[in-house]
Amino acid sequence: MRRLAVLGRPVEHSRSPAMQNAAFTALGLHGEWRYEAIDVAPDEFERVVRSLPGQGFVGANVTVPHKSAALSVADEISEVVREIGAANTLVFEPGTIRAFNTDAEGFLAALPERPAGARALVLGAGGAARAVAWALLREEATVEVWNRTPLRSQHLAEDIGGAPVDEPEVFAYDLVVNSTSVGLADEDPFAELPLGEEAFRDGQVVVDLVYAGGPSRLLEAAVDAGATTVDGIEILVRQGAAAFEIWTGRPPPLDAMRDGARGG
């Protein structure tokens, strides 16, 4: 049995195990591969990661808050990881840990169209935000970054590109991406983020990386305004599909992964 896991804290909400195990079942690999969730405290991350190969693990996904720490534990990192400064996928080989980032690839694959020329607002400055900003800039979008702590958005802009913004006029953007964790614990996005419930408009694309039991309050408001929306499940599926191919070398069964992630 080849084992895989998602490492994070919190991690009990993760749909990755259901999604990836559905993919294994769809391809007849469920007797050979198994994916699970492991809750890991930040001060235990390196110890846990280094112990996994000895327990039959061949790889892992890394989620909040460990995406930056994954760089320090890796022996080899991809060029994308190097440029973004965060990793979300690990591969364990004999004596070597390799790090990849599928967040950028998955984000772009989930968008309804290429964002070239779009004016984009990225909310957040963590590992996911870094991947989103990196991906958008390489697609020739204009990127502005907001964070509750302005210094973090400044650092992201210095490292990745784009420009920090303190009081964004959300209505003016073609693309708005929530890459914060706001909404994960049912927080009110309109209290925590620089958004009003009437901030969105027809013609916008609004993406919320957070996923819950149904459409987030943020996306519901965007739909009411006529915007096109992309939810966190589709982002999860797309980045998970890229990781699946890295681990297995097999084309990912996207429909099965969507059904698994959505509880179908």
Secondary structure, 3 states (H helix, E strand, C coil): CEEEEEEECCCCCCCHHHHHHHHHHHCCCCCCEEEEEEECCHHHHHHHHHHCHHHCEEEEEECCCCCCHHHHHCCEECHHHHHHCCCCEEEEECCEEEEECCHHHHHHHHCCCCCCCCEEEEECCCHHHHHHHHHHHHCCCEEEEECCCHHHHHHHHHHCCCEECCCCCHHHCCEEEECCCCCCCCCCHHHHCCCCCCCCCCCCEEEECCCCCCCCHHHHHHHHCCCEEECHHHHHHHHHHHHHHHHHCCCCCHHHHHHHHCCC
